[in-house]
Amino acid sequence: MMEVEHHGSCHCGRVSFKVLAPSIPIVWTCNCSICTKKQNAHFVVPDSKFTLLGDSASHLTTYTFNTHRAKHQFCKWCGVQAFYKPRSNPNGMGIMPHCIDSDTIKEVEHRTFDGRNWEMCIQGSDIVKHSEEGSSETKGNS
């Protein structure tokens, strides 16, 4: 499967972005405290495949907690988080498929991550490779 350019935004449109990813992304659902509260389902791409557009950065604010490695960015006007920097993928971005505005996501493949037991789960999970350049998942060949 080829990668396509997806375009997305927050609710008010002040934060917009483009991302290169498969049309059938692998979407992760996590059960950690913040992901449960936000219903944070996301697909992961390398940083190099994500681009903020226009003056979007000036409309973002960031929330961190615990280890402060995950950077939960959201629009300071409408409050929508369209993407974030996952703790599991410091060299990638977690993109919320429901914030993709273009008609480029055909379907999603769902996977789960046990964030309540993060240290144990990360050892056996393949989520880390999704932000590595050249992995089959970032090429859309999964």
N, C-alpha and C positions, 0 to 999 in steps of 0.2 A: 504494500500500500504506500502510495506517495504521500509526502507531507504537503499540506496546504497552508496558505496564510489565512489565519483567523483574525478577525477584528472584534474587539470587545470594549466594554465600558462599564462604569458604575451607573446608578439609576439616573442621576442628574446630567451625566455626560461630561462633567468637568475632567474626569479621569478616563483616558482612553489609551488603548494599546493595540499592538499587533503581536501575534505569536505564530511561529512556524511549528506545526505539529500534525500528526495523523488526523484524518477525518473521523477515525474511530479511536479516540484516545482511551488509555487505561486510566480510569477515574478511581481514586483512592478515597475511602471513607474511614475516618479515624474515630476512635471512641475516647480520646483524651478529654479532659475537662473543657477546654475551649472549643475543640472541634464539635463536641456534643452540643454545647450551647449554641454554636453558630450553624450547626448542620453543615460543616465544612467538607464538602466533596470537591476534589481537585485532581487535575492531571499535572504531571511534572515535566518540565522541559529544561534543558541547559540554559543558563543566563544568556548565552549568545543568540538564542532563538526568541528572545523576548525583547520588545522595544516599547517604551513609554512614548506616547505621541504628544506633540505640542507642549503646552505648559502644565501637563498633568502632574508632574512632580510637586508643583507649588500647591496642589490641592490635596496632597496626601498627608496623613498623620500616621504614626506608628505606635503600636502597643506591644510590649514584651512582658514576660513574667518568668518565674522560675529560673531556668538557665540563661534566659535572654538571647538564646541563639535563634529561635524563630522570630521573625519580624512580621507581625500582623499589620499590614498596611491597609488603610481604608480611606475613602473620600471623607474629608472633614466637613463637607456640606451635606451629603445625603446619607453617609454612614455605611455605604456598601463596600464590602471587601471583594474585589474582583480577582485579586491575586495576592500572594504573600511569599515570603522567604521561609521555606520549611526547615525545621531543625534537622530533619533527616537528609535534606538536600541543600547544604549551604552554597553549592555552586549551581543552583537551579532556582526555578520559580514554580510555585504551585498556582495553577490557573483554575478558576471556577468556571466549569463548562456552561453554567446557566448565565454567565455574564458575557458569553460570546454572542455578539449581535449579528454577525454574518451567518448565512445559511450554509455553513461549512462543516458542522458536526453532524454526521450521518447517524451515528449511534454511539454508545459508550460501552466499554467493558468495565465492569465493577470489580474492585478488589478491596479487601479490608486491611487495616493496620491497627494493631492492638496498642494504641497510645497510652492506655492505662498501665501497661507493662512495657514501656518504651524500650528500656535497655535490653530486655530479653527479646522483644519482637524485632528490633533492628538487626540483631544477629542473624535471624533466619529469613529476613525479608529481602526481596529484590528491588525495593523502592529506591535505594541509593543509586542504582545503575541508570535510572531514568533521567538523571541530570548529567550523565557523562556523555561527552561528545562522542559520536560514532556508535553508540549502543544501538542494538536492533530496535529497541522501543522508541528511541528518538528519531529513527529513520522510518518508523511506521511499519516495520516488518515483524511485529510480534505475533 
